[in-house]
Amino acid sequence: MVRSSSDYIPRKFLIVDGYNVINAWDGLKELTVKDLEIARNTLIDYIQEYSKMKGYEAYIVFDAYKVKGQSENIENYHGVTVVFTKENQTADSYIEKFISSLSKYDEVAVVTSDYAEQQIVIGKGCSRIPARELIEDLNRQKKNIRKNNKNKQRYNTMNRLENKIDSDVLRKLEEIRRRKDK
């Protein structure tokens, strides 16, 4: 049975050039001085959070271009696919190959601040997100969530019983409650 394009369910992909984003993000860049693994894990945590908010399948690509004998390694960290490329393969070349393997119906966003890579991404019909825009959007999304949660908390406290009844009635109800607890 041949499937038509109308049967295909498009997917949303977020593909991140890992070291490119780490080097563009001041806080993460500072972490690399202390411990590169902590910087990578922090980026993975941020991308996991961001991808859940935006509904993306997330991939982070770290190149092992100069690591002798490194074979390609793909791992899943709580819903984020993390790729370490093989020796002599850049993250850019991995990303180009990966997006070429996806359906033309998929929504693909690539996060990189590398101008040449951005041009290739756009040429393949994908959208590009510069690292700074990702950082700003993630911070904006978090701020909106905090704001919405704060509004919900305020709403909940405004609808409490003690805010709606007379203080004498509230006092009498509290006395009854305490007597039952004894």
N, C-alpha and C positions, 0 to 999 in steps of 0.2 A: 504494500500500500504506500503510495507516494503522499507525503504530507505537503500541504501548501503553506505558504508564508502566513496565512491567516490562522493556522494551527499553532504557530510558534508563539510561545509566551516570552516576550522580551525580558531580559534581566538587566539589573543596574550594577555596574562594576565601578569600584574606586580602586585605582592602581596608583601606588605611591612609590616614588623613587626615594627609598629610605634615607640614604646618606645625604642626598640633596636636601631633603626636608630638615633633617637634623642640623645640617650646617646653616640653614636659613633661619632656624628657630633659636633665638639667643639662649633661652633656658636650657634647651637640649644640647646646644653647642658647648655650653659651659660644663654640662655633665660629662661630655666626652673626655674632658681633661682628667676627670676623676676616674670614670669607669665607662667605657664605651658600651658595655652590655646593659648597664642601667639606662643609658640614653636610648638604646634600641628598645628596651622593654617599656620605657615611658612613652615612646612614640607609638608602640603597639597598643598600649592602653588608650592613648588619645584617639587613635584611628578606630579602635574597637567602639569607643563611645560615639564618635562622630558617625561611623557607618550605621550604627543602630538608629541614631536620630534621623538620618537621611534615607535609610532603607537600601544601602549599598551592600554588595558582596565585596569585601575589602581584601586587597592584596598589597603587601609591602615587599618591595624587592630591594635586597641589599646585595651589592656586588662583591664578589670575592675575586675580583680581577687579578690581584697580585698575590693571592694566597696559593702557594705551591701545592699541587696535588689535590686541591679542593674539588670535590664533585658536587653537582647540584643537590641541594637539600631543601625540601619543601615540608613545612610543618604547619599545623593548625593550632593557633593560640586563641581559644575561646571565640571562635568564629572568624578570626582574621587569618588568612593564609599568608605565611611568611616564607619568602623564597630567598635563599642564599645561592647566588649563581655559581657556576663552576669556574674553575681557573681559566683565565683569559677571556671571560665573558663579562661585559659591562651590564649594569642594570638597564641602561638605555637599550642595548641590543635585545635583552630579554623582554623588556616591555614592548618593543616594536614587534617582535615575533608573537608575543602573547596576544596583543590586540588584533593582529592579523588573523589569529585563529578564531576570533569571536564572530558571532553573527552580525550582519549589518543592521539587524533590528535591535541589537542590544544598545543600552545607553552606557557609554563608557566615558569616565572622567579620569584623567591622568594628572597626578599632582607632581609637578616638577618646576623648578625655576630655571632649568637649563633651556636657553632660547632655541638651540638647534633641535632639541627633543620636542619642545612645544610645537615647532613647525611641522615636524614629522607626525605628531599626534593629530594636529589639526588636518593635515593632509590625508590622514586615514579616516577622517570623519568623526573623530572623538573630540570631546571638549577637554580643555586644559585648565588646570587650576594652579596658579602660581602658589608656592609655599606660603607666602604672606597672606594670600586670600584664604587659604585653608585655616591658618591660625586665627585670623580675624573672624571667620565664619564659625569656627568651633567655639571661640569665646563668646560670640553673639548668641549662639544656640544655648550655651550653658547659662548665660545671663537671663535669657527668656525663660528657661526652665525654673531657675531660682525665683524669678519674678512671679511666674504662674503658681509655684508652690507657696510663695509668701501670700499671694492673694487668696489661695484656698485656705490657708491657715487663718487668715483674718476672717474669712467667711465663716469658717467653723466656729470661731470664738464668738462671733456676733450672734450666732444662732443657739447659743447655750441657754439652758433653762434659767440660770441665774440672771441673765441679761433681759429676760422677758417677764419675770414675775416680781411682785412687790417684795421688798427686802424682809418684811415681817413674815410673809408666807414662806419665803426661802428659809428663814431662821427656824420656823416651826417644823418644816419638812426635814431640816437637818437634825433637829432634836429627835424627831421620830426615828430617823435612820440610825442615829447613835444608840437609841434605846434598843432597837432590834439587834444591833451588833453585840450587845452585852449578853 
